Amino acid sequence: MQMAITFMAVVAGMVFSLAVALLVEEIIFGQVFRLLFTSGPRASGKLARQTIAVKSGSER
């Protein structure tokens, strides 16, 4: 039982450390969440449409 509690404390500490690190990085640079939310399947489709629009515009 002691081992399980120690393991849970270590995992909770690592998760908390990661959360604080992400928060500090977001405050300093402000890019992490924008990157996470724009990397979905809709973002790649939007990027593909923008690329096609730029290519078709340059052929004139």
Summary of the structure (lengths in Angstrom):
residues: 60
radius of gyration: 20.9
end to end distance: 72.6
largest distance: 72.6
contacts: 108
relative contact order: 0.06
helix: 85%
strand: 0%
